[in-house]
Amino acid sequence: MNDARRTEKIFQEAFESQDFFLLLEADRHITMASANLRVLKYINPSNSSEIARAYITREKTPRNNPRYRYRELQFDPEHTKVELLNLPIVDSELGRIYRAKRDEVFNTICMLESRNTPEFLDRSRLLFGTADKKTLTKAEDWLRLEPEPEEPNQLDAREAKAKLDAIVRKQRFLCSIRVRTYLSSDAAAGELSVALRKGATYSANDIASLGVHEVQTHVLRTRNGEMQPFRALFFHGFPRVDLPASGYLATEEGLATFNEELAGVLTNRRRRLLAGRVKAVYLMDKEELSFGEIFNVLVQQHKFTKAEAYAICERVFRGGGYTKDHIYFFGYEQVKELWNTSPEDFEILYMGKLGVAHIPIVRRLYKNGQGILYPARYMPLFFTSLPAETRARLPIAPLDDDKVD
């Protein structure tokens, strides 16, 4: 039986199951709700530039926490929440994952509704967890690293866009590189795009790092995920299984950071930045320090520039207390352990936006190519330039000129 007939038979058998039909219906509704949740769009402050100037240019740090303004929600949160709660979801292993995904989307909507209130931080903890002493200790190790000297010949955002466009063309999938005004970091990945911050500058290593982290991890996993039958999970991301940091997002950021290390573009400067975010989350949430107090700790104790310290603090305080940044460390350790113990599972990680915790069920649905999932169509371009002994541990899909988007 050829591949097309086999695939048709698999789906025919699956669709004969009422449970599968109900899962696809839940998938459709959760996907529509997820499409509205442009979280960064709604929590990145619209008045960031004017507040940043007060912290970066003044000799004295402002006393009061910034008063951020945000865009209005462009969807009806109450209507969406009612639709989600009324979804019939079957009681099965996959059904329980869909129920968790529904709850995640519901809580994300509640978090966005509660911007600039104490409830925002509560919802953030529920979705992402928060930094603990163990994570803080690891972050402190990275904070003690000596940063590399600033590279000369910095590129502006438009020049950096041209460089990243070239990486996208080589990777051979559709990905839009855009320059945006309101970003709480120098770069951020959307589902199928990467945004660069207008006014930021980028070194050659920054471009290489963004090419690996944003394009060849975040967007690549999304591109592979959109081909799978369960779009709410593989395209928008699997939910947490147990701990808040066990969802796809911890693996997503951990894999992107580990890929930077694998590609040789993870600098001490970048490690310090990630560690500074973890410490800021801990100081904000566990020690309840103010924006200005954390800003001063980062500048005076850890020798960040004022611009770096401000960007870290804004990320953590936006919305009312955003704890997501601690998961980079959790996910990095998670992915590194997988690399050391089961490198063959890396291919599964690229099939879509799943977490390490979801590998067992994805493996069962895939059935070594005999199930209802498709293998990863795209693999990171940088894999092909790694040393031979490293490449031997990785799945590298050959490029096929007939399959170029």
N, C-alpha and C positions, 0 to 999 in steps of 0.2 A: 504494500500500500504506500503510495507516495505521500510526501509531507502534507500537501494540501488536503487530501482525503482523510489522512489521520487526524489532522487538526479539526476538520469538519465533524468527524465522528465523535471526537472528544467533547466538542461543544454541544453537539446534538444530545449526547447522553447527559451532559451537565444540565442543559435547559429542560430536560424532562423532569428534573427534580424541582418540586415546588419550593424547597428551601433555597435552592440556587436562585430562582426567580425573585424571591423576597430579598435575598442579599443584593442582587443587582438593583432592585428598586431602592433599597436603603442607600446603596452606593450612589445612585443618581441624585438623590435628595441631599446627601451629605456633601457630594461634590459641588452642587450648586451653592450650598451654604458656604463651603470653604472658599469658593471663588471670590466671595465678597470680603473675606477677611484679609485685607491688605494691612497686616498688623503694623509694619514699619511706616506705612503711609499715614496711619492714624495716631501713632505715638511719637514720631519724629517731630519735634517742636517747629512751628512755623516762624518763631521769633528767636531761633537759636543764635543767629549771627550777632544780634545786638547784645544778647546776654553774654555771649562768649567774649566780646570786646571788654566787658567790665572785669572779667577774670584775667584776661591775658594782658591787657594794657595797664591796668591800675596797679599801683604798688601795694595797696591794702586789699585783702580779699573781702568781698562783700559779705556781710553778716548773715543776711536772710537767704533762705533757699530760693532759687530762681522761680519765677512764676511763668510757666510755659503755656503757650497757646497751641491748640491743635485743630486740625481740620475736622469739619463736621462729618459724621458717619453718613455714607451715601447709600445706605440700605436700611430697611426697617428691622431693627433688632428684635422687637417683640414678636412680629409675624414669623421671623425665621426661627426663633426659639420654640414657638408653639408647634411649627411644622416638625422640628427635630424631635420634640417630646412625643409626638403622635406617630412616629415611625414604627411600624411593626418589624421587629428584628428577631430572627429565629434563635433558639437556644442551642448553639453549637459552638465549637471552638472558634470558627471564623466569625460566627454571630457575636460572640463575646468581644472579639476585637472590634467589630463594627459598633457595638454598644459603647465601648470605650472611646472610639473615634467620635461618635455622636456627642458624648459627654465632653470631650476635649473641645469640640467646636462650640458647644453651648457655653462652656466656661470662658472660652476666648471672647465670645460676644459679650458676656457679662463683664469681663475685664475691660474691654474697650468702652463699654457704657460707663464704667466707674473711674474714668481718667480724672486725675486731680482729687481723688478721694482716698481714704485709707483702705477701702475695699480693693482697689487696684493691686496693692501689694499682696493682699490675701489671695487674690485670684492668680497672681503671678507665681506665688509659692505653690499653689495647687497644681499649676501647669508645669512648672520647671523645677520645683524644689528650691533649695538655696544653698549657699556655701557653708561647709562645716569646717571644723578644726583640721581634719585630715587633709581636705582639699587646700585649705589655707597654708598648711605646712609645705605642701608641694609647690604652691605658688610662691612662697617665700624663697625657695631654692632658686627659682627662675628669676626672681626680682634681684637676686645678688649677682646675676651675670653681668659682665661688662658689655655694654652695647657697642656695636661696631661704629666707626666714624661715619658721618653722613656722606653718602656718595655724591660726587659732583654730577653736573649735567642733569639736573632734575627736569622732568617733563611736566607740563601742565596737563589738566584733565583731558583736553582735546587731543593732545599728542599721545597721551596714554591710551585713549580710546582707539586711535589708529593702530597702536601696537597690539592691543587685545583683539581688535578685529582680525588681525593677521593670524593670531592663535586660533580664533574661532574658525577661520577658513580652513586651516590645516586639520582641525578636529572634525570638520565636515558635518556639523549640524547647525540648525538655525539658532542663533542667540543674538539678541540685540544689546549692544553696548551703548549706554546713555550717560549723559552728563546731567546731574541733578543738583538743585540748590539745597534742599533740605535733607541732609543725611547726618546721622550721629557717628559716622565713621568715614574714612576716606573711600570706602567701597562697600557695596552690599549687593547680594544676589537676590533677584526675584525668582519667579518660577522658571522663566525662559529668558531672562535678561540679567545684565549686570549694570549697576549704577555707579558712576564715579562722582565724587563731590567736586562741584565747581569751586575753584580757588585752591584746591589741594595740589600738591606736587608729588611726583612719583619717580623713584629711581629705577634703574634697569632691573635690580633685584625685586623691587616692588611689583613690577610688571610680570616678572616670572612667577612670583608668589601668587599674584591674583589669577594668572593663567591656570595655575594648578588648583588653587583653593576655590575660586568662584566658578570658573568655566569648566575645568576638567573634573570637578567633584560635584558641586551644587547643581549646576545646570545639566551636566551630563547625567546624573542620577534621575533628574526630572524628565529629561528626554527619553531615557530608557523606561521610566515608570509610566509615561503616557501611552505606551504600547500595550500595557498589561490590561486584563479585563476588569480589575478592581481599581478604578481610577482614584477613588477617595483615599485608598491606602497607598498605592504605589506612586501616584502623582502628587497628592497633597500630603502624604506622610503617615506612616503607622503611628498609632497612639502609644502611650506608655503601657507597659504590661503590669508592673508592680510599683516600683519606685518612680517618682516623677521624672527622674533623669534617665529612665529606661526606654523612653519613646525614641522615635526615629531621629529627633533633633540632636540628641547627645551624640549618637553615632555619626550623624551628618557633619557636625562641627568637628568631632574627634577625628573622623576619617579625613576631612579636608586638612586639618592640622598635621596629621600623620603623613598624608601625601606630600605636604610641603617638606617635611623632614626626609621622606624617601627620595624626593626629587633634589634634595640638597639646597633648598631655597628658604628653609626655616632659620632665620637669623636670630641672634641673641636679642636684637632690638624687638623683633616680633614676639619672641617668647616673653620678654619683659612686659610688653603691651597686654598680652593675654593674661599674664599673672596679675598685672595691675588691676584688670577688670575683676578678677576673682576676689582680690583683696577689697576692692571697692564694694562689691556685693556684700561681703562679710561685714565690713564696717558699717554699711548702711542698714543692713537687716538685723544682724546679731548685736552690734554695739550701739546702734541708733545714732551714729554720728551724722552731723549735718553735711550738706554739700560742701560748704566752705572748709569744714574740718577735714574731710577726706581729700579735698583738693590740696590742702596744705601738707597732709601726710605724703601724698604722691610726689609733690614738688620737693619738699624739704628732706624727707626721709629716704625716698627712693629715686630722687634726682631725675624725675620726668620734667620735660619742659612744661611751661604753663599751658601751651596749646594741647599737648598730649594729656595732661592731667584734666583739663576741662573736658576734652572729648570722652575720656573714661567716665568721668562723673556724670556727664549728660546721659550717656547710655544707661547708667544704673538708676538715675533719678527720673528719667522720662516716664510720663504716664502717672507717676506716683510711687514708683519703686519697682524696677524691672529686673528680676533676678536671673534672667536667662544666661548671662555671661559666665556663670559658674560651670555650666555643663561642658564647656570646651575641655576642661581638665578631666572630668569624669569620662567623657567620650574618647578622649585621646588615650587614656589608660586602658579603656575597654577595647579599643581597636588595636592597640599595641599588643595586648594579651592575645587577641585573636591571631595576629600576625605571627606571634611566637609559637602558638599551639596548633592553629588550623588555617594556614595560609590558603588552602584550597577553597575556603568559604569566602574569600575576597570576591570571587566572581558573583556569588549570590548577592553581596552588598551592592553591586552595581546594577542589579535588575530593577531598581527603583528606590524610593525613599523609605527604606526599612531600617530598623535598628538591629544591632547584634542579637538582642533578645528575640527577634522575630525570625531568625535564620531557620530554626527547626520547622516551623509551619510553612515557610516559603519553600524549603527544600522538599517537603511532602507534596505541596501543590505543583512544584516543578517536575518532580519524578525523573530527574536526569533527562529532561527533554521530552518525556512521554506524558506530562501532565497538561494543565490548562494555562500555564505561564510560559512566556517567551524568554529565551536567554537574552542577556544584555547585548544590545546591538552595538553600542559604543563602549569603548574602553579608553582610559586616559592616554592621550598621545605621548606623555612623558615616559610611560612604561617602556617604550621601545628604545629609549636612550639610556636606560639603567644598566649597570654592570651585569654581565652574563649570569653570575651567581645569584643576583637579586631577581633578574627576569625569570630564572628557572622556578621561582616560587610563586610567580604571578600568572594569572590568566591573561593572555594577550590575544585579542581577537584580530585577525588579519583585516586590513582595510580592503574594501570591495568597491571598486570604482562604479559598479552598476547600482550601488545603493547610496549614492551621494544625494543629500537633500538639496 
